[in-house]
């Protein structure tokens, strides 16, 4: 899979140099998708998984933090992180502005 995705990126400076996806070259389009879509979505999914799906006791224990700090960390993963990551995702997609 990595090879399959890497070939168009490598060829974007040669044989695929004239190909445009959304007004950007192949490598730029792939960079946009990875940086502005996949990374925020991954962060959001991890925060939701650790905050809501993984048992809270197990997540706090796995964090290795002292109990009061672990509770605050878990609360931030439940409420703060998804909200902030959602804003980052929406801003990177141009849905919300400055």
N, C-alpha and C positions, 0 to 999 in steps of 0.2 A: 504494500500500500504506500509506504513512504517513497519507494522508487517511482511508483506510478504518479504520485503528486510532485515528485522532484523533477521529473523529466520536463514537464511544461515550464516549470520555473527556470530550469537551466537553459531551455531553448528560447526563453523570452528575450534574450539578447542576440539571438541568431535567427533561426528559421521562423520563430513566432514573434519576431520583433515588431511586425506591423499589426498584430492582433490586439484589439482593444476590448476590454470587458468593462462596461460602465465608464468609458472614457479613460481608463487606465490600462497600462500594459499588464500582461499576465502576472508577472511577479508582484507588481503593485497591487493588483486585485487580490492575489493570494495573501499578501501581507495585510491588506485591509480586513479581509475575512478573519484571519488568525488573530490580529491584534484587537479589532473592534467588535468582533462577534464571539469568537470561540473562547478567548481568555475571560471576558466578563461572564459569559454563560457558565463556564467551568467554575469560576469563583462563586457564582450564585448557587449553582447546584451543590457545591461542597458545603457552603454555609447552611443551606436548607437541610442537607443530609445530616450534618453534624448537629445542627440546632434542633431539628424536629424529628428526624427518623431514628437516628442512633439514640439509644437510651441515655438520658441525661446523666445518670450516675456513671455509666461507663465512659461517656465522653469526658466528663470532668476528671475521672480517674486517669484516663489516658493522657490528659493534658499535662499532668505532673505538677499542676499549680496547687498552692495552698487552698483549702476549701473556700474561704471568702472570695479570693481572687478567681477561683475556678467558677464559682457561681456567677460572678460578674462577666467573665469571659463567655460563659454559655449564654447568658442573657443577650450579650452583644451579638453573638452568632445567630441567635434567634430573631432578633428585631433590628439591630443596628446595621449589621453587615449586609443583609439582603436589601435593605432600603438604600444604602449608599451604593452598592454595586448596581442596583437597578437604575439609579440616577446616572452612574457612569456609563452604563450600557445605552440608555436613552440619549445621553449627550453625544456619545460616539457615533450614534446612528443619525444624529441631527434632528431627532424628534423633539427634544427640548433644547432651548438655546441658553445663552449666558443669562 
